[in-house]
């Protein structure tokens, strides 16, 4: 049978690609294809007696407009807009594919091609529509990143070369990946790099900025140009992420600059602006995403850098070009308050987006809450599209993940709770793309192994509100096609959804952080479970990225006090996770009986679920041990020879936990190369150094030693012996607050408590601090103002006092520096030149704080210390005895109980 295909005049590359997909499907079903160059009108199309297919968009096709005007083409649903489409059979042997835009036409042809392939023929009648997707941008991220740092370069810094990234030049690999994304209707691919410009563009004023050879540069340009064009054919933007202010190594060396610049300099601004302009000019099918935090003092210089350097460079690059679409520019709301930046930038650039992490750097819940949700809501209410970032997935590494139920609920939360309308999703093993960590040769590619991960996020980004029964049927069909039987498919859905809950629940209730520094699958130490403050816990994990609930310490306090529990308790989690792990294990064993296709990959999935079961029971038993230890701590009240039977019970649980971890280690010896993809010292939990402790076998001796120490120490306590950490501990006397009057309007008082904000802006919280200063009344102000202009504080006291000033331990100019007598002869006029408490305050992600004490007589005073951020921590009696010391935080003192798990000396 002959079919004639025609398209609107000036069909775009996306429409031509869709036509190619459609033609291939027709030929496979033995249709003869004739493609006409001319476009039909309302009468001429009937002159073709053959069956006809016409493709066009509502905005650009005169034929479609005429059919609509004549009411030959009517829509029984909402007319297609943007990426939406409508496929309909019309009188005169005509089938039309109508797109809201050229991407919509592409998706319509793709949909029709799939129907023809499944049916084996062109459907005799069609009236099918897909509404415009609910998420404007939808797609995955890939990293031009390595698992290890290359000194003297720093994190994220890898020039693009064939030796570092051979996959970047593999066009067949790219086509396979792009075709997969197109089939899933993803429309963006994010490429992450520290500073990619020095590998992709030349700036004639700065030839020293080029970090690759001329041959490598030419190959990079050819490859990236080809990639952006191939992606555009498939309706996909390539968006390049970069960090600020990062500069190329040879450029930094020539000009005597650090690789990471905290504030703009004329030379770095000029170089970056010209680099951005060259990129926009040379690669018309690419956009940019940038991080203004981390290296750059974004809260101080972010708006200036974004508007006067980045957007200025974009406008320079757009000059003398005829772009139909402005490239998307995405601002990451990471380590910066993005709202004031967007306020200034939105009126300047219409195609602006914001991005923020969904559950931080893990996947933990579909009910995000707290300040993090408010942050998303504020960003989504601004004049820009807001994107959620499913980031890093540190708690899912290195296993497969396919809980479509969890993913759908997460996309619904992104839509309804976070008000987002864009998606950015990481691969499951980001730092080692394109390979997974499976211990097989040849290496397994992530796009093959983790197909369901990409498919599910894309599907629910298009429409998160799909009917649950329909989705059950859809995924059963997908799994049946892949593994050969409906029995396997039905049981597999149960297994995926059950084990998909385990890692999220464990991390959100017991983890130190949702961030990249913790590898959940390698376990946690007893110290980390019972004394998390020692490891700089990130409070957003349980306040924002978890349902309401109780961490172990709070649970025990309430249990001992007879108070009611609120929300998700530790026992709720471990009992549920153990049950889910068993459910998944039984389901996957049932599914395995009926597999007829892809058996090797299915068996790898089976061992993943087995490993997650072992991990879940390891955590369950270890948490039970931790609860017994915390009960002991609460009940004995520093009389550590009492109630040692609680510790004996904890020993039993710890032994059980050890047995599960031994099983996990034995299994993964044969299945995985390593547990985490970032093999650097950035990994801290359970052990520092991601390379040294990269496999379960590396961590096993740590847990063996922990168990042996704990057993031995409990035996000593039973025998009436105490460790030196307890018997030799010195008592700390708290400082006494003195009243003061505050006259300045731009500052406020605060009480120094755990997790207190130390400034009126920014995210600097007191994670832990010296006992001497707990509860003092300090003064806080804007960190940005202090860093840029300095702050003046007017106060009055009725007696001589010492004002406690906290200096942050950093040479970065945003922080106030301790005055030097060599420079300022008055530096020690009020004493306080030397700290009385070193490392007195520990801040998550910010420098620690030394406390200095400055003497002021009774009366009214002006405190004007200079430009730079600092902290006023309290006012104490001038005669208060002050003992200098290096602060051992409470988390490292006897009451923290870590001596129970360490090799201790007993008297």
GIRAQUI-V216058 format. One record per backbone hydrogen bond with DSSP energy under -0.5 kcal/mol. CO is the residue of the C=O (numbers start at 0). NH is the residue of the N-H. If there is no record, write none. Layout:
CO|NH ; CO|NH
//
This chain:
0|31 ; 1|50 ; 2|33 ; 3|52 ; 4|35 ; 5|54 ; 7|10 ; 11|15 ; 12|16 ; 13|17 ; 14|18 ; 15|19 ; 16|20 ; 17|21 ; 18|22 ; 19|23 ; 20|24 ; 21|25 ; 22|26 ; 23|27 ; 24|28 ; 25|28 ; 25|30 ; 26|29 ; 30|32 ; 31|2 ; 33|4 ; 33|35 ; 35|6 ; 40|44 ; 42|45 ; 43|46 ; 44|47 ; 46|48 ; 50|3 ; 51|94 ; 52|5 ; 53|96 ; 54|7 ; 55|98 ; 56|60 ; 59|61 ; 60|64 ; 61|65 ; 62|66 ; 63|67 ; 64|68 ; 65|69 ; 66|71 ; 66|72 ; 67|70 ; 71|73 ; 73|75 ; 80|83 ; 81|100 ; 81|103 ; 83|99 ; 84|129 ; 85|97 ; 86|127 ; 87|95 ; 89|93 ; 92|51 ; 93|89 ; 94|53 ; 95|87 ; 95|97 ; 96|55 ; 96|98 ; 97|85 ; 98|57 ; 99|81 ; 100|104 ; 101|105 ; 102|106 ; 103|107 ; 104|108 ; 105|109 ; 106|110 ; 107|111 ; 108|112 ; 109|113 ; 110|114 ; 111|115 ; 112|116 ; 113|117 ; 114|118 ; 115|119 ; 115|120 ; 125|88 ; 127|86 ; 129|84 ; 133|135 ; 136|422 ; 137|186 ; 137|187 ; 138|424 ; 139|189 ; 140|426 ; 141|143 ; 141|191 ; 142|144 ; 146|678 ; 148|150 ; 149|152 ; 153|156 ; 155|157 ; 155|193 ; 158|160 ; 160|164 ; 164|167 ; 164|168 ; 165|168 ; 166|169 ; 168|170 ; 169|173 ; 170|174 ; 171|175 ; 172|176 ; 173|177 ; 174|178 ; 175|179 ; 176|180 ; 177|181 ; 178|182 ; 179|183 ; 180|185 ; 181|184 ; 186|236 ; 188|238 ; 189|141 ; 189|191 ; 190|240 ; 191|143 ; 193|242 ; 194|197 ; 195|198 ; 195|199 ; 196|199 ; 196|200 ; 197|210 ; 197|211 ; 201|203 ; 202|205 ; 203|206 ; 205|208 ; 206|209 ; 212|216 ; 213|217 ; 214|218 ; 215|219 ; 216|220 ; 217|221 ; 218|222 ; 219|223 ; 220|224 ; 221|225 ; 222|226 ; 223|227 ; 224|228 ; 225|229 ; 226|230 ; 227|231 ; 228|232 ; 229|233 ; 230|233 ; 230|235 ; 231|234 ; 236|188 ; 236|238 ; 237|239 ; 237|286 ; 238|190 ; 238|240 ; 239|288 ; 240|192 ; 241|290 ; 242|245 ; 243|295 ; 244|260 ; 247|251 ; 248|252 ; 249|253 ; 250|254 ; 251|255 ; 251|256 ; 252|255 ; 258|246 ; 258|260 ; 259|261 ; 261|296 ; 264|268 ; 265|269 ; 266|270 ; 267|271 ; 268|272 ; 269|273 ; 270|274 ; 271|275 ; 272|276 ; 273|277 ; 274|278 ; 275|279 ; 276|280 ; 277|281 ; 278|282 ; 282|285 ; 284|237 ; 286|239 ; 287|329 ; 288|241 ; 289|291 ; 289|331 ; 290|243 ; 292|294 ; 292|295 ; 295|297 ; 296|299 ; 296|300 ; 297|301 ; 300|304 ; 301|305 ; 302|306 ; 303|307 ; 304|308 ; 304|309 ; 305|310 ; 308|312 ; 309|313 ; 310|314 ; 311|315 ; 312|316 ; 313|317 ; 314|318 ; 315|318 ; 317|320 ; 320|322 ; 327|287 ; 328|352 ; 329|289 ; 329|331 ; 330|354 ; 331|291 ; 331|333 ; 335|337 ; 337|341 ; 338|342 ; 339|343 ; 340|344 ; 341|345 ; 344|347 ; 344|348 ; 349|351 ; 350|328 ; 351|384 ; 352|330 ; 353|386 ; 354|332 ; 355|388 ; 358|361 ; 359|390 ; 360|393 ; 361|363 ; 368|371 ; 368|372 ; 369|373 ; 370|374 ; 371|375 ; 372|376 ; 373|377 ; 374|378 ; 375|379 ; 376|380 ; 378|381 ; 381|383 ; 384|353 ; 385|420 ; 385|421 ; 386|355 ; 387|389 ; 387|423 ; 388|357 ; 388|390 ; 389|425 ; 390|392 ; 392|395 ; 392|396 ; 395|398 ; 401|403 ; 402|406 ; 403|407 ; 404|408 ; 405|409 ; 406|410 ; 407|411 ; 408|412 ; 409|413 ; 410|414 ; 411|415 ; 412|416 ; 412|417 ; 413|419 ; 420|135 ; 420|136 ; 421|387 ; 422|138 ; 423|389 ; 424|140 ; 426|429 ; 428|431 ; 429|432 ; 431|434 ; 433|445 ; 436|672 ; 437|439 ; 443|435 ; 444|447 ; 444|448 ; 445|449 ; 447|450 ; 449|452 ; 449|453 ; 450|454 ; 451|455 ; 452|456 ; 453|457 ; 454|458 ; 455|459 ; 456|460 ; 457|461 ; 458|462 ; 460|134 ; 461|133 ; 462|465 ; 466|470 ; 467|471 ; 468|472 ; 469|473 ; 470|474 ; 471|475 ; 472|476 ; 473|477 ; 474|478 ; 475|479 ; 476|480 ; 477|481 ; 478|482 ; 479|483 ; 482|595 ; 482|596 ; 484|488 ; 485|489 ; 486|490 ; 487|491 ; 488|492 ; 489|493 ; 490|494 ; 491|495 ; 492|496 ; 493|497 ; 494|498 ; 495|499 ; 497|500 ; 498|501 ; 498|502 ; 500|504 ; 501|505 ; 502|506 ; 503|507 ; 504|508 ; 505|509 ; 506|510 ; 511|537 ; 514|517 ; 516|683 ; 516|684 ; 517|519 ; 518|521 ; 519|522 ; 524|528 ; 525|529 ; 526|530 ; 530|533 ; 531|534 ; 532|535 ; 536|538 ; 537|540 ; 538|541 ; 538|542 ; 539|543 ; 539|544 ; 543|368 ; 547|567 ; 550|554 ; 551|555 ; 552|556 ; 553|557 ; 554|558 ; 555|559 ; 556|560 ; 557|561 ; 557|562 ; 558|561 ; 566|568 ; 567|549 ; 568|572 ; 569|573 ; 570|574 ; 571|575 ; 572|576 ; 573|577 ; 574|578 ; 575|579 ; 576|580 ; 577|581 ; 578|582 ; 579|583 ; 580|584 ; 581|585 ; 582|586 ; 583|587 ; 584|588 ; 585|589 ; 586|590 ; 587|591 ; 588|592 ; 589|592 ; 590|593 ; 591|594 ; 597|601 ; 598|602 ; 599|603 ; 600|604 ; 601|605 ; 602|606 ; 603|607 ; 604|608 ; 605|609 ; 606|610 ; 607|611 ; 608|612 ; 609|613 ; 610|614 ; 611|615 ; 612|616 ; 613|617 ; 614|618 ; 615|619 ; 616|620 ; 617|621 ; 618|622 ; 619|623 ; 620|624 ; 621|625 ; 622|626 ; 623|627 ; 624|628 ; 625|629 ; 626|630 ; 627|631 ; 628|632 ; 629|633 ; 630|634 ; 631|635 ; 632|636 ; 635|638 ; 637|639 ; 638|641 ; 642|645 ; 643|647 ; 644|648 ; 645|649 ; 646|650 ; 647|651 ; 648|652 ; 649|653 ; 650|654 ; 651|655 ; 652|656 ; 653|657 ; 654|658 ; 655|659 ; 656|660 ; 657|661 ; 658|662 ; 659|663 ; 660|664 ; 661|665 ; 662|666 ; 663|667 ; 664|668 ; 666|669 ; 667|671 ; 670|438 ; 676|678 ; 677|679 ; 679|682 ; 679|689 ; 682|688 ; 684|518 ; 688|692 ; 690|693 ; 691|693 ; 693|674 ; 693|675 ; 694|697 ; 694|698 ; 695|699 ; 696|700 ; 698|701 ; 698|702 ; 699|703 ; 700|704 ; 701|705 ; 702|706 ; 703|707 ; 704|708 ; 705|709 ; 706|710 ; 707|711 ; 708|712 ; 709|713 ; 710|714 ; 711|715 ; 712|716 ; 713|717 ; 714|718 ; 715|720 ; 716|719 ; 721|906 ; 722|725 ; 722|726 ; 723|727 ; 725|728 ; 734|736 ; 735|876 ; 740|795 ; 747|779 ; 749|777 ; 750|752 ; 751|774 ; 752|755 ; 755|765 ; 762|764 ; 763|757 ; 764|766 ; 764|843 ; 765|754 ; 767|841 ; 769|772 ; 769|773 ; 770|773 ; 771|734 ; 772|775 ; 775|751 ; 775|777 ; 777|749 ; 778|871 ; 779|747 ; 780|759 ; 780|760 ; 781|785 ; 782|786 ; 783|787 ; 784|788 ; 784|789 ; 785|867 ; 792|794 ; 792|862 ; 793|742 ; 793|743 ; 794|860 ; 795|740 ; 796|858 ; 799|877 ; 800|802 ; 800|855 ; 801|803 ; 801|875 ; 802|804 ; 802|853 ; 803|872 ; 803|873 ; 804|806 ; 804|851 ; 805|870 ; 806|849 ; 807|809 ; 811|814 ; 813|868 ; 819|822 ; 819|823 ; 822|824 ; 823|826 ; 825|828 ; 827|830 ; 829|854 ; 835|884 ; 836|839 ; 836|850 ; 837|886 ; 839|769 ; 840|842 ; 840|848 ; 841|766 ; 841|767 ; 842|845 ; 845|842 ; 847|808 ; 848|839 ; 848|840 ; 849|806 ; 849|851 ; 850|835 ; 850|836 ; 851|804 ; 851|853 ; 853|802 ; 855|800 ; 858|796 ; 860|794 ; 860|862 ; 861|863 ; 862|792 ; 865|790 ; 868|815 ; 870|805 ; 870|872 ; 871|778 ; 873|803 ; 874|737 ; 875|801 ; 876|879 ; 880|882 ; 881|883 ; 884|837 ; 884|886 ; 886|888 ; 888|891 ; 889|892 ; 892|895 ; 893|896 ; 896|899 ; 897|900 ; 897|901 ; 901|903 ; 903|905 ; 904|723
//
